[in-house]
C-alpha cells in the first residue's frame, strides 16, 4: 500500500508541474486551483506512504530553518487577514487612500479578498518545493523528473515556434490580444514565457552536462587531441538533447524578451561554471583550466550562433528607441512602490493589493497610465504585500536554500549538477524578477520551486548504510544517491 501511495503521489506531482503551463501559465483561478488540488493530493498521498517517516527523520534538521521561516510568513499572512478584518477602517489601503486620494471607492470594499488567493498560491509553491525535496532524494527519480520537465518544456517551445509562424493571432483557443509577432508559447506574456523557457534551457544544459560528466575526460592526452573525439562522442550521445537545447533557445529569442534572454544567458554560464568547478586556482594549471572552460566555450558559441541565425526579433527590441521611455515608466512605478512600502513598513498592505495601491498613489504620478497590475519587480511587490520584516524572512528562507545548493556543488562529485541547477535557477529567476513579474505566475513559480527542491535534495552526499543494517525495499523516494 505504501509503495502504491508513493507512486500515486509522484504521478500527481510530476503531472501538475508538467501540465501547469498549458492553460495560459495557470493564471486563471480555475487553472491554478486544479494545480493546487493535484499538488495537495500528491502531498496527502506521500504523507500516508511508508516514506514519510524516514523523510522527516532524515531532513528535519536540513529543512528546519527554511521551513520555520516559510511557516512564519504563512502565519503572518493569516494574521494580516484577521487584522484587516478587525480593523477595517484602519486598513493600510484605506488609510493611504484617505491620505492621498481623499476618497475610498465603494467597489474596493476590502483588501482582504486578495489575501486568501495569495496565501494558497504561496502554500502550493511551498508544497511543490517539499515534494521535490522528498522525491528528489532518489537520484533515479531526479534524473527522470528533469527529463520529463525538459520534454514538457520542449513541447511548449515547439508550440511557440509553430504558433509564431502559422497562427500569430491566436493563443491556444483564444484570439491574441497582445504581443503580436512574438513567441509566447502557452503564456500570455512574452517575458513570462522567456523565464519559463530559460528554466527549461538550463535544465537541458544540466542533462547534457550530466552525460558529459559521467563520460569523463580521456587521460594522458593533450586537450587538442582530446577535444575532437570527445566532442564527437558527445554529439552521438546527446544529439536529441542538443537539438532540444537549440529549439528552446530559438523560441526564447523569438519571444523578444531582453531581460529574459540576459537572465537565461547568465544562469546558463553560472551553471556551467559551477558544474565544472572553475576556480581562480585553476589558472595555475592551464591545461586543466582549458578543459574545464571548454563546455562554457561551446555553450556561449552555440548561443551566439543561434542568435545570429534567428535573433532578429530580439535584436530589434534591443535597439528599440522606446527603451528609454519604458525604463522611465518602470522607474516611476518603482518609486511609487517604495513610497507605499515606507507607508506600511511593518504591516504591509496585503499580498495582491498592488493594483489598488497603484490607483491610489497614481494621483501623485499623473504621468503613469491607469490599470497597472504588477510592480514589474517581484521583490518590491512581495515587500509591499508582506511588510519589510516578513519579506526579509521570506527572502532569507529562499537564500538559505540557494546557499545550500552552492555548498552542495562542493560536497558532491558526479551529482553536483543538481545543486548547481538549483543555484542557477535561482540566479536566473532572481535576475528577471528585478525587472518583471514572472515568478508571480503559478506555472513559472512552481517550475522554479521544483528545480530548487531537486537541487536542495541533492546537495548532500549519500548516506551509507551499515553492513549489518536491514535493507529496506527500494522505492521511488528511496535515498539512493
C-alpha positions, 0 to 999 in steps of 0.5 A: 500500500505504501509503495502504491501511495508513493507512486500515486503521489509522484504521478500527481506531482510530476503531472501538475508541474508538467501540465501547469503551463498549458492553460495560459501559465495557470493564471486563471483561478480555475487553472491554478486551483486544479494545480493546487488540488493535484499538488495537495493530493500528491502531498496527502498521498506521500504523507500516508506512504511508508516514506514519510517517516524516514523523510522527516527523520532524515531532513528535519534538521536540513529543512528546519530553518527554511521551513520555520521561516516559510511557516512564519510568513504563512502565519503572518499572512493569516494574521494580516487577514484577521487584522484587516478584518478587525480593523477595517477602517484602519486598513493600510489601503484605506488609510493611504487612500484617505491620505492621498486620494481623499476618497475610498471607492465603494467597489474596493470594499476590502483588501482582504479578498486578495489575501486568501488567493495569495496565501494558497498560491504561496502554500502550493509553491511551498508544497511543490518545493517539499515534494521535490525535496522528498522525491528528489532524494532518489537520484533515479527519480531526479534524473527522470523528473528533469527529463520529463520537465525538459520534454514538457518544456520542449513541447511548449517551445515547439508550440511557440515556434509553430504558433509564431509562424502559422497562427500569430493571432491566436493563443491556444483557443483564444484570439491574441490580444497582445504581443503580436509577432512574438513567441509566447508559447502557452503564456500570455506574456512574452517575458513570462514565457522567456523565464519559463523557457530559460528554466527549461534551457538550463535544465537541458544544459544540466542533462547534457552536462550530466552525460558529459560528466559521467563520460569523463575526460580521456587521460594522458592526452593533450586537450587538442587531441582530446577535444575532437573525439570527445566532442564527437562522442558527445554529439552521438550521445546527446544529439536529441538533447542538443537539438532540444537545447537549440529549439528552446533557445530559438523560441526564447529569442523569438519571444523578444524578451531582453531581460529574459534572454540576459537572465537565461544567458547568465544562469546558463554560464553560472551553471556551467561554471559551477558544474565544472568547478572553475576556480581562480586556482585553476589558472595555475594549471592551464591545461586543466583550466582549458578543459574545464572552460571548454563546455562554457566555450561551446555553450556561449558559441552555440548561443551566439550562433543561434542568435545570429541565425534567428535573433532578429526579433530580439535584436530589434527590441534591443535597439528599440528607441522606446527603451528609454521611455519604458525604463522611465515608466518602470522607474516611476512605478518603482518609486511609487512602490517604495513610497507605499512600502515606507507607508506600511513598513511593518504591516504591509498592505496585503499580498495582491493589493498592488493594483489598488495601491497603484490607483491610489498613489497614481494621483501623485504620478499623473504621468503613469497610465491607469490599470497597472497590475504588477510592480514589474519587480517581484521583490518590491511587490512581495515587500509591499504585500508582506511588510519589510520584516516578513519579506526579509524572512521570506527572502532569507528562507529562499537564500538559505536554500540557494546557499545550500545548493552552492555548498552542495556543488562542493560536497558532491562529485558526479551529482553536483549538477543538481545543486548547481541547477538549483543555484542557477535557477535561482540566479536566473529567476532572481535576475528577471524578477528585478525587472518583471513579474514572472515568478508571480505566475503559478506555472513559472513559480512552481517550475522554479520551486521544483528545480530548487527542491531537486537541487536542495535534495541533492546537495548532500552526499549519500548516506551509507548504510551499515553492513549489518543494517536491514535493507529496506525495499527500494522505492521511488523516494528511496535515498539512493544517491 
